[in-house]
């Protein structure tokens, strides 16, 4: 900025904000920071609606209350909708100042996605909204920008690469490599349970060790890097998937340490069994695929949001199972009428028959033989269908909503990736 005073005044809808040139230069809002690079008043007027040279005041004919909330984001890093203002109107204000939907808190992002879905704007992109004074280059910048500099920017970029597979081309390549290692690890785990595995392993022991070491090394490096770049280390440690990662990785190093100390794991009794159990925890590495596949993400989000309905479903099933198992044990075995059915010798044994009947699986390994037991079985099957159908309706609607929400978010990331590849 080669004109005006050292103090710049932003007049947004009648509300004034005073900043120094240095603050304007590093301002997190793209439209404001671009003022510093302007050399003439003509360039300034391409970014604002009017300019007063005497007072070095920049006029913006925008929503004043919306800008107050945007300034709160600049100060605190949290961006939420203005109460009483249409979500799309506030979103337009965000785009005008150079913010993206990714800057919103997760709850407000959901509201925006729902609003766009209600009016049929499922494929809306930031470039579809024409903003006065924005050049094409500024509209294509979809990477979230916050007030980060130097090392913090680099850490944020690395964090997105590891945590958000669709955030960039590098993130997608890394995610693809990670999926390949997960698949290889699962194949090795499944093959290790085959009867001929020990013989094959003795013949190619070096190759098996190399493959296992490479997979474990990749997962270890990934886990360490994700921990180092995590915003909140404590939240990272408490995350269930990260706990599973540590539990699945640690048996390999424990086994190697024991082998180095001359203590083979197979002969350690309880310790050896524990190691084998922990080694089987590697199967939960499949949960890592939830970061890369929309279906698994939808399932996890649905279960998290519908835990009350899931608890309700479990209560319904448990109450019905307790009632029907007690009655089935009484009718088939407890009355002692000369035709006792030993499959119903106890209530827990009868509970197995109840649960497979209520879920309409009906293996046929256990079945009633008395008239009363068969009548009770029919009632059990019919009531099971009704009880399961009641809460599943809510879960279904939540699943559809979660899928639609994640689909919109995935489409947004895909547009960002396309913009990055075209640059």
Buried (B, 14 or more C-beta within 10 A) or exposed (E): BEEBEEBBBBBBBEEEBEBEBEBBBEBBBBBBBBBBEBEEEEEBBBBBEEBEEEBBBBBBEBBEBBBBBBBEBBEEEEBBBBEEBEBBEBBBBBBBBBBBBBBBEEEBBBBBBBBBBEEEBEEBBBBEBEBEBBEEEBBBBBBBBBBEEEEEEEBBBBBBBBBBBBBBEEBBEBBEEBBEBBEBBBEBBEEBEEEEBEEEBEEEEEEBEEBBEEBBEBBBEBBEBBBEBBEEEEEBEEBEEBEBBBBBBBBBEBBEEBEEEEEEBEEEEEEBEBBEEBBBBBBBBBBBBBBBEBEBBBBBBBBEBBEEBBEBBEEBBEEBBEBBBBBBBBBBBBEEEEEBBEBBBEBEBBBBBBBBBBEEEBEEEBBBEBEBBBEBBEEBBEBBEEBBEEBBEBBEEBBEBBBBBBBBBEBBBEBBBBBBEEE
